[in-house]
Amino acid sequence: MLETINGIVASINDFFYSYLLIIVLVAGGLIFTVLTRFAPFRLFKEQIKAVFEKPKDKNGVSSFQALMVSTASRVGTGNIIGVSTALCMGGFGSVFWMWVIAIVGSASALIESTLAQIYKKRGPDGSYGGPAYYIETALKCRPLAIVFSVLLILTYGVGFNMLASFNLQSTFSSYGFYDASVTPWIIGLVVAAVVCYCLIGGGKRIEKVTSVLVPIMGLAYMLISLVIVFMNISALPSVIAQIFGQASDFEAIFGGFTGSCVMYGIKRGLFSNEAGVGSAPNASASADVQHPVKQGLVQVLSVFIDTILICSATAFMCMCSGIEPSAELSGAAYIQQSLRVTLGEFGPIFITVAMVLFAFTTLLGNLYYVDKGIAHIMGRVPGKRFMLVVHIVFSVLILIGAGLSADLLWNISDILMGGMTIINIPVILILSKYALRALKDYEKQRKEGKTPIFHAKNIDLPHKVDYWD
């Protein structure tokens, strides 16, 4: 039964990523890159400044905290298991296409997060918003906004969290105590219980936990990866040559496109950085900033951290080890074997610890988005009892995901994420003129030596918004 379901899901997935999503993602990203005059690259210093800007309200969510929430969801099991899977199934050339989708998608991240700030709503605990809100406010289409919220809930609460749970437990498979019929369920139960406990504290607790764990996790991972690359520095020229060589082997790519480096690079790159998907804007809207573009620039930095730094770190750790990727090693096994060659028995242990931290922050960040989707559909912040039930249900799904099939979970996640993207990219293309006006206003004030402060009238915004008057 599961094989039949997986076959159907895989066919839908192949159609999405062979035709529709590639066109939508690349076309959208290129259009935004040109329209913003390459802002993600021109304004790199502004991105760094924006991250450390303090909120006007001391109790408000800072740009840094919003960055950590969105990065917590972006930086996760996809950076380890996702990259490993791409290398094993698509080859070294998939790394190049991950870079491409991140570079092209960074402009989409700027536009979507700027729009989330412009159209954010005022709530009892600060601001909130995201694609569902700019669809509803600017396009006056609540049905489409609800569809997006449903996809958001399913993607993060079901697809991504079940997959994160599976990926986490799979890193224990190399240990002697691992029993495939029992261990996944035990690990899933422990993870589900810990996540549920954290969620009972609400959104503020998620922000505090992730703002501490994400930087520590990312820095430790980057340092270890650099050590491994330097230990295998002689292999680096060959690895780089293989990345670009395989990425440009178009005869092989088009000979089997669904299993090519392009396909896996785009799939795993999008899964990892989520640029244009419409997830990060939900966190971006919560930030207390003086100008919407500041938070847009912060999210560009998040894409850079996720793919160009952390995904590349995983890729080079594996590729420099000398272990050849294969379908049999796909997932945790490839990266664990790669690190064992260089670091001995410490390697697999390090990856297990990293996966526990990555998966934990991913699960919390994902359920933050689920909360936002539910609040939008209901038109209000749900009561504590209702949300307690919701968190228990999604915690149970974390438990279930630990024991399911990897292929089925990857395919479900890819399809749900693709559905969000297919809605979000056309919407932000339609509304991009307001984000571009805001960007022009931001740069104008910067050139005048001012600290940019935004007012809706400055961009002739025709819609009523809760902020910026």
Order of alpha helices (4+ residues) and beta strands (2+ residues): alpha-alpha-alpha-alpha-alpha-alpha-alpha-beta-beta-alpha-alpha-alpha-alpha-alpha-alpha-alpha-alpha-alpha-alpha-alpha-alpha-alpha-alpha-alpha
